[in-house]
């Protein structure tokens, strides 16, 4: 009876791990997606920077942050595999992200250059912290529960990111606070940083590094040597890298649809308010379906459920050709919500089941690289197809290629058998 009960409840460590997704997801929507781009554009415009240049500068900051973390990810992970290193490195990265985020509120309205530098640092801190967070999944639960716990993390992350965003939108639309728009946005920065910090406290208290490599002299040098050895002996980890190839393609399609959704919606004729509604629908639908994917993975297997997600996205690419109104866009948003979190969470847990546990941080460094650089082909495919055909919906349809290639590659990945507890 105890074992049966545990299947449907979380341990203290599992809850603490899940809550970290709730904590840092606020950064994704409040800073990356919603209020920072608008704030930066306003500050840059006030400093006589043209709209085109400010957009370009923001793009450069995003690219630099992504490139820095992607290039450093494997070595950071390799260092974090040593005993006693992962948690301090997680804290350092998280602290960098939180301090940079709260600093936005104290930058003068003309100093757009410093604002952009701090944004790049916040992005680096956020992404680096996630390397260590993802890797800590293997220490936070058992192999049989990884799918469920990873899915719960994504699911609760969607809710955790939505709450501060919804509150911010209510204040913005109603104007019930007697403050200026700029003051409201700066308050949003402070609230995001505090949300991130407060809900990370349980992770700091309860999630410990259990699998590790014993400390050696010359940690950094030996980390590079271990990393090089892993790359040279790629055949020994054939299953892991086969998965990464599959992941590279299908997650590129997932990420591109999410990133290009507002642009496509604008082309269809949706207003800003319509797009906000659609975004919230996706977040709310993703919550229960992310958790459902984890439950079903325990019954039908991880790979099968990832294939369900890939199939859903394949249908989304086809359905996108019929987008012509708010109603059809809402249907698409619901479809995306049913699969987005499930595909991402089960990919993370399957990878955690495939890798050697004592090298989890190093391998999740590679996972981070493949995930980051996967965001290249999809947008390029959408752009080229849209220009050639003169229709952005055809660009979304072209993404079907990525899901087909990813699905084929995933077929050759051997899913590890789970040991019954």
ZIQUI-V282813 format. One record per residue. N is the residue number from 1. RES is the residue in one small letter. D_FIRST is the distance of its C-alpha to the first C-alpha in whole Angstrom. Layout:
BEGIN
N:RES:D_FIRST
N:RES:D_FIRST
END
This chain:
BEGIN
1:x:0
2:x:4
3:x:5
4:x:5
5:x:6
6:x:9
7:x:10
8:x:12
9:x:13
10:x:15
11:x:16
12:x:19
13:x:21
14:x:20
15:x:21
16:x:24
17:x:25
18:x:24
19:x:27
20:x:29
21:x:30
22:x:30
23:x:33
24:x:35
25:x:35
26:x:37
27:x:40
28:x:40
29:x:41
30:x:43
31:x:45
32:x:45
33:x:45
34:x:46
35:x:48
36:x:49
37:x:51
38:x:53
39:x:54
40:x:55
41:x:57
42:x:59
43:x:60
44:x:61
45:x:63
46:x:64
47:x:66
48:x:68
49:x:65
50:x:66
51:x:63
52:x:63
53:x:63
54:x:60
55:x:58
56:x:59
57:x:58
58:x:55
59:x:54
60:x:55
61:x:53
62:x:50
63:x:51
64:x:52
65:x:49
66:x:47
67:x:49
68:x:49
69:x:45
70:x:45
71:x:48
72:x:46
73:x:43
74:x:42
75:x:44
76:x:42
77:x:39
78:x:41
79:x:42
80:x:38
81:x:36
82:x:38
83:x:36
84:x:36
85:x:38
86:x:36
87:x:35
88:x:38
89:x:39
90:x:37
91:x:38
92:x:42
93:x:41
94:x:39
95:x:42
96:x:45
97:x:43
98:x:43
99:x:46
100:x:48
101:x:46
102:x:47
103:x:51
104:x:51
105:x:52
106:x:55
107:x:57
108:x:60
109:x:61
110:x:63
111:x:61
112:x:60
113:x:60
114:x:58
115:x:55
116:x:55
117:x:55
118:x:52
119:x:50
120:x:50
121:x:49
122:x:46
123:x:45
124:x:45
125:x:43
126:x:40
127:x:40
128:x:40
129:x:37
130:x:35
131:x:36
132:x:34
133:x:32
134:x:31
135:x:31
136:x:28
137:x:26
138:x:25
139:x:25
140:x:22
141:x:19
142:x:19
143:x:20
144:x:18
145:x:17
146:x:21
147:x:22
148:x:19
149:x:21
150:x:24
151:x:24
152:x:23
153:x:26
154:x:28
155:x:27
156:x:27
157:x:30
158:x:32
159:x:31
160:x:32
161:x:35
162:x:36
163:x:36
164:x:39
165:x:41
166:x:40
167:x:42
168:x:44
169:x:45
170:x:45
171:x:48
172:x:50
173:x:50
174:x:51
175:x:53
176:x:52
177:x:52
178:x:56
179:x:56
180:x:57
181:x:55
182:x:55
183:x:54
184:x:51
185:x:50
186:x:51
187:x:48
188:x:46
189:x:46
190:x:46
191:x:42
192:x:41
193:x:42
194:x:40
195:x:37
196:x:37
197:x:37
198:x:35
199:x:32
200:x:32
201:x:32
202:x:28
203:x:28
204:x:31
205:x:29
206:x:26
207:x:26
208:x:28
209:x:30
210:x:28
211:x:29
212:x:33
213:x:37
214:x:38
215:x:41
216:x:45
217:x:48
218:x:49
219:x:46
220:x:48
221:x:50
222:x:47
223:x:45
224:x:48
225:x:48
226:x:44
227:x:45
228:x:48
229:x:46
230:x:43
231:x:46
232:x:48
233:x:45
234:x:44
235:x:43
236:x:41
237:x:39
238:x:40
239:x:36
240:x:36
241:x:39
242:x:39
243:x:36
244:x:38
245:x:41
246:x:39
247:x:38
248:x:41
249:x:42
250:x:40
251:x:39
252:x:43
253:x:42
254:x:39
255:x:41
256:x:45
257:x:44
258:x:42
259:x:45
260:x:48
261:x:46
262:x:48
263:x:51
264:x:51
265:x:50
266:x:53
267:x:55
268:x:54
269:x:55
270:x:52
271:x:53
272:x:51
273:x:49
274:x:48
275:x:47
276:x:45
277:x:43
278:x:43
279:x:41
280:x:39
281:x:38
282:x:37
283:x:35
284:x:33
285:x:32
286:x:31
287:x:28
288:x:26
289:x:27
290:x:26
291:x:23
292:x:23
293:x:24
294:x:21
295:x:19
296:x:21
297:x:22
298:x:18
299:x:19
300:x:23
301:x:24
302:x:25
303:x:29
304:x:29
305:x:28
306:x:31
307:x:33
308:x:32
309:x:33
310:x:36
311:x:37
312:x:36
313:x:39
314:x:41
315:x:41
316:x:42
317:x:45
318:x:46
319:x:46
320:x:47
321:x:51
322:x:50
323:x:50
324:x:53
325:x:51
326:x:49
327:x:47
328:x:46
329:x:46
330:x:43
331:x:41
332:x:42
333:x:40
334:x:37
335:x:37
336:x:37
337:x:34
338:x:32
339:x:32
340:x:34
341:x:31
342:x:29
343:x:31
344:x:32
345:x:28
346:x:27
347:x:31
348:x:30
349:x:26
350:x:28
351:x:30
352:x:28
353:x:27
354:x:30
355:x:32
356:x:32
357:x:30
358:x:32
359:x:35
360:x:33
361:x:35
362:x:38
363:x:37
364:x:35
365:x:39
366:x:40
367:x:37
368:x:39
369:x:43
370:x:42
371:x:40
372:x:43
373:x:46
374:x:44
375:x:46
376:x:49
377:x:49
378:x:48
379:x:50
380:x:53
381:x:52
382:x:52
383:x:55
384:x:57
385:x:56
386:x:57
387:x:60
388:x:61
389:x:60
390:x:61
391:x:58
392:x:55
393:x:52
394:x:53
395:x:52
396:x:49
397:x:49
398:x:50
399:x:47
400:x:46
401:x:47
402:x:45
403:x:42
404:x:43
405:x:44
406:x:40
407:x:39
408:x:41
409:x:40
410:x:36
411:x:37
412:x:38
413:x:35
414:x:32
415:x:29
416:x:27
417:x:24
418:x:21
419:x:19
420:x:15
421:x:13
END
